[in-house]
Amino acid sequence: MTDITPTERSRVRRHHERGAHDLETVTAVLDGAFLCHVGYTIDGLPYVTPTSYWRENDVLYWHGSSASRMLRTLQGGIDCCFTVAIIDGLVMARSAFNHSVNYRSVMLFGRAHKIEDDIEKRRQLELFTERMFPGRWKELRPVAPQELKATTVLQMRIEDGAAKIRSGPPKDDAEDYAWPVWAGVVPVRSVQDRPVADASLGAHVPVPGYLNELSAIGLSRS
């Protein structure tokens, strides 16, 4: 993988010091989230659709029903915009106008393409499942041919875009630092909580070990 060469549309303009085009930074943000927003146009009107995604090397993937308007539109090779954002903290300053948010974000531009090969499509869906729950795929009912046929997987190479990150304390005007009000950062993070079993689950089916491990990690950080 090579770093991203910024283009006119992906160059970070506001607070350019927060921007990064190296793939290490970009992929670290991408790997820290599960939900993206994909922007595209249909008949000249803008749409933005949230969806889950995953990454393999320098390629992003997302999937859905083959009847999805978004997927049917994007597989035609139109330009799209792919964004991810993670909130790390609420920044409280001494002025309302200097309040901010600590965040990690990525914006990418490109064109998505449909995976036509069923073997590759199945492999990518396994990667997606294993990314969320390592060890899950081998436990599940085998994928039915009709399920695979009814599912579209798109891929988009990471070629044009940037990461943008804010961290640290509030940045107040010099004359405001003496103002007697609390200022600082309220950390924000997502954690995985204890699993809640489906009511129709048989009593003999235990919680899988990988869920207990993930929950323990999440709860220990809460």
MIKE-325855 format. One record per residue (C-alpha): residue number from 1; chain; x, y, z. Coordinates in steps of 0.001 Angstrom, whole numbers, plus 524288, in hexadecimal, padded with zeros to 5 digits. Example, Ala and Ser with C-alpha at 12.3 -4.5 7.8 and 13.67 -1.06 7.14 Angstrom:
2
REC  seq  mol      u      v      w
REC    1    A  8300C  7EE6C  81E78
REC    2    A  83566  7FBDC  81BE4
# end
This chain:
222
REC  seq  mol      u      v      w
REC    1    A  80000  80000  80000
REC    2    A  804B8  80DB0  7FCE2
REC    3    A  800FB  81A74  80355
REC    4    A  7F63D  822CA  7FD7D
REC    5    A  7FA2C  82E16  7F4CC
REC    6    A  7F091  83911  7F7EB
REC    7    A  7E88A  83EA9  7ECDB
REC    8    A  7E15A  84B82  7EC2E
REC    9    A  7D4FB  84545  7F170
REC   10    A  7DBA0  83DD0  7FC80
REC   11    A  7E53A  8481F  80125
REC   12    A  7E218  84C2F  80F20
REC   13    A  7DF73  85AC4  80F21
REC   14    A  7DA00  85E81  81C77
REC   15    A  7E3A5  85B46  82755
REC   16    A  7ECA7  854B3  81DAB
REC   17    A  7F5BF  85146  828FB
REC   18    A  7EBA8  84729  82D27
REC   19    A  7EBEF  84064  82003
REC   20    A  7F38F  83444  81C2D
REC   21    A  7F50D  82CE6  80F6C
REC   22    A  7FDB8  821B9  813E7
REC   23    A  7F71E  8147C  81331
REC   24    A  7FB38  810BC  820F4
REC   25    A  7F313  81BCA  826A3
REC   26    A  7E7C9  81A11  81D1D
REC   27    A  7E68C  80B69  81F43
REC   28    A  7E7DB  80CC2  82E0D
REC   29    A  7DBB5  8154B  82E0C
REC   30    A  7D489  80C35  824BD
REC   31    A  7D7AE  80074  82D32
REC   32    A  7D2A8  80767  8394B
REC   33    A  7C480  8083D  834B5
REC   34    A  7B9C6  7FF98  82F2D
REC   35    A  7B086  80996  82937
REC   36    A  7B304  81233  81D70
REC   37    A  7AAC5  81BB1  81592
REC   38    A  7AAFB  81AC6  806C1
REC   39    A  7A71F  826AB  7FED3
REC   40    A  7A2A7  825F8  7F0A1
REC   41    A  798E2  82C12  7E74F
REC   42    A  78CED  826D0  7E057
REC   43    A  786DC  82F36  7D5B2
REC   44    A  78E76  83AE5  7DAAE
REC   45    A  789B1  83990  7E8BA
REC   46    A  79336  836B3  7F3E5
REC   47    A  791A2  82AE2  7FCC0
REC   48    A  7999B  82657  80869
REC   49    A  797C2  81871  80D51
REC   50    A  79D67  812DF  819F1
REC   51    A  7A25B  804F9  81910
REC   52    A  7AC3A  7FBD3  81F3F
REC   53    A  7B90A  7F92D  81850
REC   54    A  7C605  7F23B  81933
REC   55    A  7D39C  7F34E  81383
REC   56    A  7DD8C  7EA1B  80D96
REC   57    A  7EAA2  7F065  80A85
REC   58    A  7E7C4  7FCC0  802B3
REC   59    A  7D9E9  7F905  7FEB0
REC   60    A  7CD25  7FC2C  805B3
REC   61    A  7C110  7F39D  804EF
REC   62    A  7B2C4  7F505  80852
REC   63    A  7A6F4  7ECAB  80550
REC   64    A  79839  7EBD6  80565
REC   65    A  78C55  7E6DE  7FE4B
REC   66    A  78DB7  7E5D4  7EF9C
REC   67    A  7811D  7EDB9  7EEFC
REC   68    A  78771  7F930  7F61D
REC   69    A  78667  805BF  7EE62
REC   70    A  79363  80A64  7F3CB
REC   71    A  79A9E  7FE1E  7EFB6
REC   72    A  79439  7FD8C  7E25F
REC   73    A  797D5  80BC4  7E012
REC   74    A  7A5D6  80ABE  7E4C7
REC   75    A  7A90F  7FE6D  7DD2B
REC   76    A  7A6FE  80673  7D0EC
REC   77    A  7B425  80CD3  7D385
REC   78    A  7AFAD  81A5C  7D7BD
REC   79    A  7B7D1  822FE  7E0A1
REC   80    A  7B51A  8216A  7EF10
REC   81    A  7B9ED  826DC  7FBED
REC   82    A  7BCDC  81DA8  80745
REC   83    A  7BDE5  82344  81505
REC   84    A  7C09D  81E15  822A4
REC   85    A  7C0E0  825BE  82F65
REC   86    A  7C3F9  821C4  83D5E
REC   87    A  7C140  82AD3  848DF
REC   88    A  7CBC1  82A46  85364
REC   89    A  7C7CD  8358C  85C1E
REC   90    A  7BF85  8419D  85E71
REC   91    A  7C84F  84D7B  85FAD
REC   92    A  7C34A  857B9  86939
REC   93    A  7C97D  86511  867F8
REC   94    A  7C7AA  87205  86EEF
REC   95    A  7C027  877A9  8638C
REC   96    A  7B47F  87139  85D0B
REC   97    A  7BAE1  873C1  84FEC
REC   98    A  7C74A  86C5C  8539B
REC   99    A  7C063  85FED  857B6
REC  100    A  7C416  854BA  84EC5
REC  101    A  7C49F  8460A  84D12
REC  102    A  7D04C  83D0D  84D2F
REC  103    A  7CE9F  833CA  841CE
REC  104    A  7D507  82B05  837CD
REC  105    A  7CF74  82B54  82A1F
REC  106    A  7D204  826E5  81C3E
REC  107    A  7CC45  82BB6  80F77
REC  108    A  7CEF9  82404  80318
REC  109    A  7CB02  825F8  7F4FB
REC  110    A  7CA11  81B88  7EA91
REC  111    A  7C1A9  81239  7E2D6
REC  112    A  7BC66  80574  7E7F9
REC  113    A  7BBD8  7F8CE  7E052
REC  114    A  7B3AA  7ECAD  7E24E
REC  115    A  7BA36  7DFCF  7E5AD
REC  116    A  7B53E  7D643  7DB89
REC  117    A  7BC70  7C9F8  7DFBC
REC  118    A  7B47B  7C243  7E9B6
REC  119    A  7C07E  7BC44  7F00E
REC  120    A  7C673  7C9A2  7F271
REC  121    A  7B96A  7CF0E  7F6F0
REC  122    A  7B7F1  7C425  800DA
REC  123    A  7C5F3  7C62F  8056C
REC  124    A  7C3A5  7D49B  80796
REC  125    A  7B72A  7D21F  80F34
REC  126    A  7BED2  7C8CE  817CE
REC  127    A  7C924  7D34E  81A11
REC  128    A  7BE67  7DCDB  81DBA
REC  129    A  7B863  7D37D  8278B
REC  130    A  7C58B  7CFF0  82D55
REC  131    A  7C944  7DE2B  82EAE
REC  132    A  7BDD0  7E04A  837E1
REC  133    A  7BDE8  7D30A  83EB3
REC  134    A  7CA68  7CB16  83CF2
REC  135    A  7C6C4  7BCB5  83C77
REC  136    A  7B872  7BEEF  838FC
REC  137    A  7B825  7BABA  82AB6
REC  138    A  7BB8A  7AC77  82D0B
REC  139    A  7B03E  7AB24  836C0
REC  140    A  7A5A7  7B04D  82DD6
REC  141    A  79C4A  7A93C  824E0
REC  142    A  7A29A  7A850  8176A
REC  143    A  79F0F  7B32F  80E07
REC  144    A  79433  7AF2E  804B5
REC  145    A  79651  7B1A7  7F616
REC  146    A  78A34  7BA3F  7F5B5
REC  147    A  78F5B  7C28A  800EF
REC  148    A  79C0C  7C4C9  7F9C0
REC  149    A  794CA  7C81A  7ED3E
REC  150    A  78C41  7D1F2  7F46E
REC  151    A  7981D  7D8E8  7FA1C
REC  152    A  7A090  7E2F5  7F342
REC  153    A  7AE64  7E5F6  7F7D1
REC  154    A  7B504  7F255  7F303
REC  155    A  7C360  7F5AA  7F3A4
REC  156    A  7CA72  802AF  7F2B9
REC  157    A  7D90D  804BD  7F2B1
REC  158    A  7DEDF  80E9D  7FC2A
REC  159    A  7E4F4  8181E  7F289
REC  160    A  7E01C  825F9  7F4D9
REC  161    A  7DCEA  82BBD  80205
REC  162    A  7E1FB  82FC4  80F43
REC  163    A  7E0F5  82DBC  81DCA
REC  164    A  7DE0A  8392E  826BC
REC  165    A  7E029  8384D  8355E
REC  166    A  7DE5E  84172  840E1
REC  167    A  7E392  83E26  84E5B
REC  168    A  7E787  8452E  85AAC
REC  169    A  7E21B  84FEC  8636F
REC  170    A  7D9DB  85BC4  85FEB
REC  171    A  7E07A  86706  85903
REC  172    A  7DB76  873A6  85EC3
REC  173    A  7DEB9  881A4  85BA5
REC  174    A  7E9D3  88673  86445
REC  175    A  7E135  88FF8  86BB9
REC  176    A  7D756  8853C  86EFC
REC  177    A  7E061  87C4D  876BA
REC  178    A  7DDF3  88426  8831F
REC  179    A  7CF26  8827B  8820C
REC  180    A  7CAB3  87A80  88E02
REC  181    A  7C373  86F5B  8876A
REC  182    A  7C730  8610A  88645
REC  183    A  7CDB9  85D67  8797B
REC  184    A  7D319  8509D  87471
REC  185    A  7CF4F  84446  86D37
REC  186    A  7C486  83A6F  86FF4
REC  187    A  7C963  82D96  869FD
REC  188    A  7BFAF  82627  8617A
REC  189    A  7C112  81805  85CF1
REC  190    A  7B927  80C45  858B5
REC  191    A  7BA11  7FF8B  8603A
REC  192    A  7B47F  7F219  85E1A
REC  193    A  7AB9E  7EE77  8697A
REC  194    A  7A726  7E13B  86E95
REC  195    A  79FE3  7D907  8645D
REC  196    A  79109  7D816  8656B
REC  197    A  78BE7  7CAE3  860E0
REC  198    A  780BA  7C983  8572E
REC  199    A  7746D  7C594  85E95
REC  200    A  77282  7B9EC  85574
REC  201    A  7802F  7B4A9  857E7
REC  202    A  780BB  7A746  85E36
REC  203    A  78618  7A6DB  86C09
REC  204    A  7906D  79D09  867D3
REC  205    A  79708  7A6B0  85E96
REC  206    A  7A1D8  7ADF8  865DC
REC  207    A  7A731  7BB74  86307
REC  208    A  7B2D5  7B947  859EF
REC  209    A  7C021  7BB5B  85FF3
REC  210    A  7C3FF  7C601  85664
REC  211    A  7B865  7CE43  85AD9
REC  212    A  7BC49  7CCD9  8690D
REC  213    A  7CA0D  7D119  8658C
REC  214    A  7C568  7DCE5  85DD2
REC  215    A  7BBDC  7E0C9  86884
REC  216    A  7C658  7DFB3  872F5
REC  217    A  7CF2A  7E8A3  86B1A
REC  218    A  7C43B  7F26D  868F3
REC  219    A  7BFAA  7F271  87719
REC  220    A  7CD78  7F3B1  87C58
REC  221    A  7CEDB  80053  874A2
REC  222    A  7C1AC  805F9  8788B
# end
